[in-house]
Amino acid sequence: MKLRRVLRLGVPYRVGLATALLFQLIETGAALVIPWVAGQLAGGLLNRTDFGIAPVVLGLIGLIALRTALRIAGGITILTIAERMLADLRTRLYEHFQSLPVRYFHTRRPGDQMAVLTRDVDNIAGYLTGDMVAVLPTVLTLVGALVLMLRLDPALAWPLALAVPVFVLVAKLAYRSVRGLSRDQRGTYGAAISLAEENLAILPAIKTFSQEAREAARYAGLVHRLKGLSIRLGCMHVATGPSLRFIAAAAVITVLWLSSVRVQSGDLPVGELVSLLLYAGLLTEPVSGLASLWGRTETVRGALERFEAVLDEPAEDLTSGLRPETITGEIRFDTVSFAHAGRKGTLDAVSLTVPAGRVLALTGENGAGKSTLVDMILRFNDPDSGRVLLDGTDIQELNLAALRGLIGVVPQQTLLFDGTVRDNIVFGRNDVTEDSLMGAARLARADQFIRELPDGLDTMIGSRGVRLSGGQRQRIALARALVKDPPILILDEPTAMFDPEGEAAFVNSARDALAGRTVILITHRPASLALADQTVRLAEGRIVQV
């Protein structure tokens, strides 16, 4: 992992990080002084020299108090920066997710994206605000303790100094498998989230086929696999640091024990021995910290790669391109061919013109290419060859936001969010009057059931409109498209959830709503086909009948 890749993410928080680092450096200085002062105090007490003891006691208490205060201040600073960084990284990542083309999500599990947005971002922020900031103080503590021990007694300090590289090598070997385990853990976490989201979305189907036990077992299998991986990773993190600390402490104590003869002979004063013991205890902390740092570095390496892989995905360009002031609405497909990744051609040299202000109906079996064709207009996909033109201009030359602003869409699978009826109808529009809103609701045949709801337009409809019937959800989606008042409408089975009477009423009322607009209507229903000026049948990506 390249250090600059991590540091680049910390640049916006450099002042706070520098402040936290300063607190830790001062705390490190106090920690290195404390053993020496404690040794002076021990020597004075054992030699029963009362003169000058009080200032030493007060100084020692002051140093401990200073270290405590600095640790609290540094902890609060780090906590604040970490939460800011988490919020900013998640916001940045989420905004980038929304800027990516729709096709990006067709080949990726939603759970994998959620894993980047949650666990990976947590790991990155924690590493940058915790581990990276602590590297310099940890190294200074290690070097400082060794230097001061060398000044007190080189014979005792040199063996410990030479043992440090051995500890680092052991830590590297111990954490060799962490990266692979971390990758498996993250993949299993993403799979579990994806399965849970998918199953909750299709819960009625699961209940209909009495598959609750099977799906619960599938989810439990992933959760238990995740548990096993997490325990293995956790055990490595928990055990390696303390084990190395124990080895270091045992080595220190052994060396000091072997020097007991010098203490008895008076060559090593008791005060210096106390200082050496305290420095030895202090030495075990950075050894353990550096060992743990190695493991966390391996864990965060994969998180950073996945985070940057998402940000490296090119976003849709919503700023450049032509912005037509007025359009007539003629749409022309000029020998358009397209194939989804890993599949044979979905569209094969389709040429078709939708005259301005006319209604074109698309029919054909599932998989014939109808939805793919209209996706080209919204630029959810771009042709592999050929062009899509609006009023004679290739739509790839138009500003993408402006292009989509000209189009209203009613998808076959209604896309509603957890909010009120009003919120869902005026979605994306802040200038809709009550009359315009209810006018769109009347055209969509939604006004009657809206009035019957407990709070009318202000009724909460639940996640994905779960508190409404299928037909009601589709009418809300239709009203949302109509309130936008676009010159181009794409209706994908807009009456699929209507009963015959409702569909007939919709067809009668829709004639006025569709008048003057360019409309592409995907439908198989004869009553809806009556709205069309022209009907085109697709089969295997080709036009077979007009």
NUNUPA-193977 format. One line per 4 residues: their letters; for each residue z, y, x of C-alpha. Coordinates in pm, whole numbers. Example, Ala and Ser with C-alpha at 12.3 -4.5 7.8 and 13.67 -1.06 7.14 Angstrom:
NUNUPA-193977
AS> 780/-450/1230 ~ 714/-106/1367
This chain:
NUNUPA-193977
MKLR> 0/0/0 ~ -104/334/147 ~ 184/579/163 ~ -28/879/69
RVLR> -123/718/-264 ~ 243/715/-365 ~ 327/1055/-219 ~ 35/1213/-404
LGVP> 203/1132/-735 ~ 521/1308/-616 ~ 355/1637/-519 ~ 425/1812/-855
YRVG> 796/1730/-813 ~ 826/1814/-444 ~ 1095/2083/-490 ~ 1326/1852/-685
LATA> 1258/1559/-454 ~ 1325/1776/-149 ~ 1653/1891/-305 ~ 1759/1531/-370
LLFQ> 1658/1438/-14 ~ 1866/1727/123 ~ 2170/1607/-73 ~ 2122/1256/65
LIET> 2077/1377/423 ~ 2397/1582/410 ~ 2572/1283/254 ~ 2438/1067/539
GAAL> 2584/1313/791 ~ 2922/1299/618 ~ 2907/919/607 ~ 2843/904/982
VIPW> 3134/1139/1061 ~ 3388/960/839 ~ 3434/648/1064 ~ 3496/865/1370
VAGQ> 3752/1080/1187 ~ 3915/767/1043 ~ 3940/624/1395 ~ 4111/941/1517
LAGG> 4355/918/1227 ~ 4429/549/1294 ~ 4482/614/1664 ~ 4719/901/1593
LLNR> 4919/703/1339 ~ 4950/397/1563 ~ 5053/612/1859 ~ 5302/795/1632
TDFG> 5175/1137/1734 ~ 5242/1361/1434 ~ 5094/1667/1603 ~ 4749/1742/1456
IAPV> 4753/1456/1203 ~ 4759/1675/892 ~ 4427/1852/968 ~ 4268/1512/1035
VLGL> 4395/1376/701 ~ 4271/1683/517 ~ 3939/1665/699 ~ 3894/1299/608
IGLI> 3976/1364/243 ~ 3739/1662/246 ~ 3457/1453/392 ~ 3507/1181/130
ALRT> 3515/1445/-144 ~ 3199/1607/-5 ~ 3021/1273/6 ~ 3128/1198/-353
ALRI> 3009/1537/-479 ~ 2676/1506/-295 ~ 2621/1157/-435 ~ 2683/1282/-790
AGGI> 2458/1587/-741 ~ 2185/1377/-584 ~ 2210/1117/-858 ~ 2175/1376/-1132
TILT> 1881/1537/-952 ~ 1703/1204/-909 ~ 1772/1107/-1271 ~ 1623/1434/-1398
IAER> 1313/1406/-1179 ~ 1263/1040/-1268 ~ 1267/1116/-1642 ~ 1029/1410/-1595
MLAD> 796/1193/-1390 ~ 808/911/-1645 ~ 721/1150/-1927 ~ 440/1314/-1729
LRTR> 288/989/-1601 ~ 296/830/-1945 ~ 142/1139/-2103 ~ -126/1156/-1836
LYEH> -206/787/-1873 ~ -211/800/-2253 ~ -440/1103/-2252 ~ -673/919/-2016
FQSL> -669/611/-2237 ~ -784/829/-2526 ~ -1058/984/-2314 ~ -1211/646/-2225
PVRY> -1511/516/-2416 ~ -1444/267/-2694 ~ -1629/-8/-2506 ~ -1359/0/-2234
FHTR> -1111/-156/-2478 ~ -1348/-426/-2603 ~ -1286/-647/-2298 ~ -916/-576/-2244
RPGD> -603/-689/-2421 ~ -395/-412/-2581 ~ -85/-566/-2426 ~ -225/-512/-2076
QMAV> -267/-143/-2145 ~ 85/-125/-2287 ~ 217/-298/-1975 ~ 64/-26/-1756
LTRD> 202/243/-1986 ~ 556/100/-1979 ~ 659/-141/-1700 ~ 412/-27/-1435
VDNI> 485/342/-1486 ~ 860/266/-1482 ~ 824/84/-1149 ~ 617/363/-993
AGYL> 852/642/-1102 ~ 1160/447/-997 ~ 1013/366/-657 ~ 904/722/-585
TGDM> 1225/893/-698 ~ 1463/626/-569 ~ 1329/414/-285 ~ 1095/665/-121
VAVL> 1353/944/-124 ~ 1615/711/21 ~ 1399/585/312 ~ 1479/869/553
PTVL> 1856/878/483 ~ 1867/498/511 ~ 1689/498/847 ~ 1907/784/973
TLVG> 2219/594/866 ~ 2099/285/1051 ~ 2003/474/1369 ~ 2304/703/1353
ALVL> 2552/417/1317 ~ 2392/230/1609 ~ 2387/540/1834 ~ 2749/623/1762
MLRL> 2850/261/1820 ~ 2663/272/2153 ~ 2858/584/2249 ~ 3187/417/2159
DPAL> 3115/78/2316 ~ 2763/-18/2437 ~ 2863/-379/2496 ~ 2931/-427/2126
AWPL> 2643/-214/1993 ~ 2349/-360/2189 ~ 2357/-708/2032 ~ 2362/-549/1688
ALAV> 2076/-314/1774 ~ 1864/-605/1893 ~ 1941/-799/1572 ~ 1788/-533/1342
PVFV> 1422/-642/1399 ~ 1528/-998/1320 ~ 1670/-884/984 ~ 1345/-700/903
LVAK> 1137/-1009/982 ~ 1361/-1228/767 ~ 1329/-980/478 ~ 950/-980/510
LAYR> 937/-1359/497 ~ 1183/-1374/208 ~ 975/-1136/-5 ~ 635/-1284/81
SVRG> 592/-1437/-266 ~ 718/-1134/-460 ~ 377/-978/-514 ~ 228/-1292/-669
LSRD> 531/-1344/-891 ~ 520/-980/-997 ~ 152/-1014/-1091 ~ 224/-1324/-1300
QRGT> 521/-1152/-1463 ~ 316/-849/-1561 ~ 29/-1063/-1695 ~ 267/-1270/-1906
YGAA> 435/-955/-2035 ~ 97/-814/-2142 ~ 1/-1140/-2311 ~ 329/-1148/-2505
ISLA> 285/-790/-2627 ~ -77/-857/-2728 ~ 19/-1169/-2922 ~ 305/-993/-3102
EENL> 87/-695/-3200 ~ -195/-919/-3317 ~ 28/-1152/-3519 ~ 216/-869/-3689
AILP> -119/-716/-3786 ~ -245/-1042/-3942 ~ 92/-1158/-4080 ~ -45/-1215/-4434
AIKT> -305/-1456/-4292 ~ -37/-1640/-4091 ~ 175/-1680/-4403 ~ -122/-1784/-4613
FSQE> -193/-2075/-4380 ~ 178/-2150/-4319 ~ 140/-2098/-3945 ~ 469/-1915/-3888
AREA> 618/-2198/-3680 ~ 305/-2237/-3466 ~ 276/-1866/-3389 ~ 649/-1834/-3326
ARYA> 620/-2123/-3078 ~ 327/-1955/-2901 ~ 523/-1632/-2867 ~ 837/-1817/-2758
GLVH> 635/-1998/-2491 ~ 520/-1668/-2342 ~ 867/-1516/-2366 ~ 1028/-1814/-2194
RLKG> 764/-1809/-1922 ~ 836/-1437/-1876 ~ 1207/-1517/-1863 ~ 1153/-1775/-1591
LSIR> 942/-1540/-1379 ~ 1188/-1255/-1426 ~ 1481/-1476/-1324 ~ 1297/-1592/-1011
LGCM> 1211/-1235/-914 ~ 1559/-1113/-999 ~ 1723/-1388/-797 ~ 1517/-1297/-495
HVAT> 1609/-929/-525 ~ 1974/-1004/-597 ~ 2022/-1265/-327 ~ 1821/-1135/-32
GPSL> 1995/-799/16 ~ 2354/-928/-3 ~ 2264/-1231/210 ~ 2130/-1012/487
RFIA> 2432/-786/451 ~ 2659/-1087/488 ~ 2476/-1205/800 ~ 2498/-858/950
AAAV> 2867/-826/864 ~ 2940/-1172/1004 ~ 2758/-1085/1327 ~ 2954/-760/1360
ITVL> 3288/-926/1297 ~ 3205/-1203/1545 ~ 3116/-952/1815 ~ 3436/-756/1750
WLSS> 3642/-1076/1754 ~ 3497/-1171/2088 ~ 3606/-831/2220 ~ 3968/-885/2116
VRVQ> 4065/-947/2479 ~ 3963/-590/2563 ~ 4178/-458/2280 ~ 4480/-652/2404
SGDL> 4427/-530/2760 ~ 4395/-170/2646 ~ 4031/-127/2758 ~ 3934/-66/2393
PVGE> 4169/179/2216 ~ 4272/87/1863 ~ 4129/410/1725 ~ 3787/330/1870
LVSL> 3814/-24/1731 ~ 3875/116/1380 ~ 3575/347/1417 ~ 3361/57/1537
LLYA> 3468/-154/1240 ~ 3383/126/995 ~ 3048/192/1163 ~ 2975/-179/1150
GLLT> 3050/-183/779 ~ 2830/124/736 ~ 2554/-52/929 ~ 2525/-332/675
EPVS> 2424/-92/395 ~ 2092/29/545 ~ 2006/-324/660 ~ 2043/-446/302
GLAS> 1869/-137/165 ~ 1565/-176/388 ~ 1540/-544/299 ~ 1545/-462/-73
LWGR> 1295/-181/-14 ~ 1048/-435/120 ~ 1071/-642/-197 ~ 1038/-341/-427
TETV> 738/-221/-227 ~ 563/-551/-296 ~ 645/-519/-666 ~ 524/-161/-700
RGAL> 206/-226/-504 ~ 44/-408/-796 ~ 177/-153/-1047 ~ 21/132/-851
ERFE> -312/-50/-820 ~ -328/-108/-1196 ~ -222/250/-1271 ~ -490/395/-1045
AVLD> -749/147/-1172 ~ -707/295/-1521 ~ -727/653/-1395 ~ -1038/565/-1193
EPAE> -1220/463/-1510 ~ -1464/745/-1593 ~ -1364/943/-1901 ~ -1605/1059/-2166
DLTS> -1750/1401/-2093 ~ -1649/1624/-2385 ~ -1732/1959/-2224 ~ -2093/1960/-2108
GLRP> -2411/1923/-2308 ~ -2597/2114/-2576 ~ -2410/2240/-2882 ~ -2659/2274/-3169
ETIT> -2570/2554/-3409 ~ -2761/2402/-3699 ~ -2925/2065/-3758 ~ -3149/1919/-4023
GEIR> -3013/1570/-3959 ~ -3315/1354/-3872 ~ -3209/1048/-3672 ~ -3463/844/-3480
FDTV> -3413/522/-3287 ~ -3686/493/-3026 ~ -3728/130/-2907 ~ -3353/89/-2865
SFAH> -3227/-228/-2695 ~ -2866/-316/-2623 ~ -2657/-617/-2525 ~ -2280/-642/-2508
AGRK> -2137/-759/-2176 ~ -2166/-1136/-2141 ~ -2377/-1174/-2456 ~ -2744/-1198/-2533
GTLD> -2924/-895/-2672 ~ -2772/-746/-2987 ~ -3057/-500/-3047 ~ -3415/-571/-2943
AVSL> -3653/-272/-2924 ~ -3548/-125/-3260 ~ -3755/173/-3375 ~ -3641/344/-3693
TVPA> -3636/691/-3842 ~ -3380/820/-4091 ~ -3530/1132/-4250 ~ -3307/1436/-4279
GRVL> -3116/1453/-4606 ~ -3203/1096/-4702 ~ -2997/779/-4756 ~ -3091/476/-4549
ALTG> -2931/141/-4631 ~ -2893/-125/-4362 ~ -2859/-486/-4468 ~ -2853/-816/-4286
ENGA> -2630/-1105/-4192 ~ -2317/-1058/-3983 ~ -2414/-1012/-3619 ~ -2758/-876/-3704
GKST> -2679/-551/-3518 ~ -2605/-311/-3804 ~ -2270/-179/-3675 ~ -2399/-173/-3318
LVDM> -2688/44/-3433 ~ -2465/305/-3596 ~ -2227/293/-3298 ~ -2520/429/-3097
ILRF> -2517/745/-3307 ~ -2150/807/-3227 ~ -2217/707/-2864 ~ -1952/439/-2871
NDPD> -2229/253/-2689 ~ -2538/387/-2514 ~ -2871/200/-2523 ~ -2965/-24/-2234
SGRV> -3314/106/-2293 ~ -3474/342/-2539 ~ -3331/657/-2695 ~ -3146/782/-3001
LLDG> -3262/1127/-3107 ~ -3112/1386/-3341 ~ -3369/1638/-3462 ~ -3589/1532/-3172
TDIQ> -3321/1576/-2902 ~ -3181/1278/-2713 ~ -2816/1261/-2822 ~ -2714/1196/-2460
ELNL> -2811/1559/-2393 ~ -2575/1685/-2667 ~ -2211/1775/-2626 ~ -2022/1463/-2728
AALR> -1744/1642/-2918 ~ -1999/1856/-3103 ~ -2208/1549/-3188 ~ -1914/1360/-3335
GLIG> -1809/1672/-3522 ~ -2136/1645/-3716 ~ -2067/1291/-3833 ~ -1832/1151/-4095
VVPQ> -1750/779/-4079 ~ -1600/534/-4323 ~ -1550/210/-4128 ~ -1536/-130/-4292
QTLL> -1185/-180/-4156 ~ -994/125/-4271 ~ -807/303/-3992 ~ -501/478/-4135
FDGT> -180/581/-3960 ~ 183/600/-4065 ~ 204/933/-4246 ~ 144/1087/-4586
VRDN> -169/1058/-4797 ~ -233/1425/-4720 ~ -199/1373/-4344 ~ -452/1091/-4349
IVFG> -711/1276/-4558 ~ -701/1601/-4356 ~ -674/1419/-4021 ~ -821/1642/-3751
RNDV> -867/1939/-3985 ~ -620/2227/-4008 ~ -825/2449/-4239 ~ -853/2228/-4549
TEDS> -757/2394/-4876 ~ -587/2209/-5159 ~ -903/2242/-5371 ~ -1122/2094/-5094
LMGA> -877/1812/-5041 ~ -861/1717/-5408 ~ -1237/1761/-5442 ~ -1292/1504/-5168
ARLA> -1033/1277/-5333 ~ -1219/1301/-5666 ~ -1553/1215/-5503 ~ -1386/916/-5338
RADQ> -1233/810/-5672 ~ -888/846/-5515 ~ -748/1136/-5719 ~ -617/925/-6007
FIRE> -409/679/-5803 ~ -285/964/-5578 ~ -140/1141/-5883 ~ 36/819/-5981
LPDG> 206/779/-5643 ~ 580/872/-5630 ~ 521/1187/-5423 ~ 152/1237/-5481
LDTM> -23/1362/-5169 ~ 309/1364/-4982 ~ 371/991/-5032 ~ 428/798/-4709
IGSR> 179/510/-4685 ~ 336/311/-4398 ~ 180/175/-4081 ~ -195/123/-4131
GVRL> -151/215/-4497 ~ 44/-102/-4572 ~ 194/47/-4892 ~ -152/90/-5045
SGGQ> -393/-168/-5179 ~ -714/-246/-4992 ~ -922/-42/-5236 ~ -684/253/-5215
RQRI> -696/250/-4837 ~ -1075/251/-4842 ~ -1083/542/-5085 ~ -847/742/-4862
ALAR> -1080/675/-4568 ~ -1377/787/-4776 ~ -1198/1106/-4882 ~ -1119/1178/-4516
ALVK> -1488/1154/-4428 ~ -1594/1373/-4721 ~ -1335/1646/-4662 ~ -1491/1694/-4318
DPPI> -1810/1796/-4502 ~ -2041/1661/-4229 ~ -2422/1678/-4239 ~ -2435/1309/-4136
LILD> -2241/1027/-4301 ~ -2202/667/-4186 ~ -2064/441/-4459 ~ -1987/84/-4356
EPTA> -1935/-117/-4676 ~ -1765/181/-4845 ~ -1721/-2/-5177 ~ -1622/-341/-5042
MFDP> -1275/-313/-5198 ~ -1392/-161/-5529 ~ -1415/-354/-5851 ~ -1752/-337/-6031
EGEA> -1635/-59/-6261 ~ -1496/143/-5970 ~ -1810/88/-5767 ~ -2031/204/-6053
AFVN> -1817/516/-6096 ~ -1831/579/-5721 ~ -2209/545/-5714 ~ -2243/794/-5999
SARD> -2010/1047/-5838 ~ -2143/990/-5485 ~ -2493/1109/-5568 ~ -2375/1469/-5565
ALAG> -2151/1414/-5258 ~ -2436/1263/-5058 ~ -2701/1511/-5168 ~ -2846/1702/-4875
RTVI> -2678/1480/-4615 ~ -2831/1224/-4385 ~ -2659/898/-4474 ~ -2665/554/-4317
LITH> -2515/304/-4558 ~ -2429/-47/-4446 ~ -2389/-260/-4758 ~ -2486/-582/-4930
RPAS> -2384/-474/-5280 ~ -2673/-407/-5522 ~ -2493/-121/-5699 ~ -2443/63/-5371
LALA> -2800/-6/-5264 ~ -2906/200/-5564 ~ -2798/508/-5365 ~ -3054/442/-5090
DQTV> -3393/609/-5057 ~ -3493/332/-4816 ~ -3353/-11/-4730 ~ -3396/-177/-4391
RLAE> -3305/-539/-4322 ~ -3200/-649/-3972 ~ -3196/-1001/-3834 ~ -3105/-1098/-3477
GRIV> -3131/-739/-3360 ~ -3474/-671/-3506 ~ -3610/-504/-3817 ~ -3754/-775/-4037
QV> -3806/-587/-4362 ~ -3839/-227/-4482
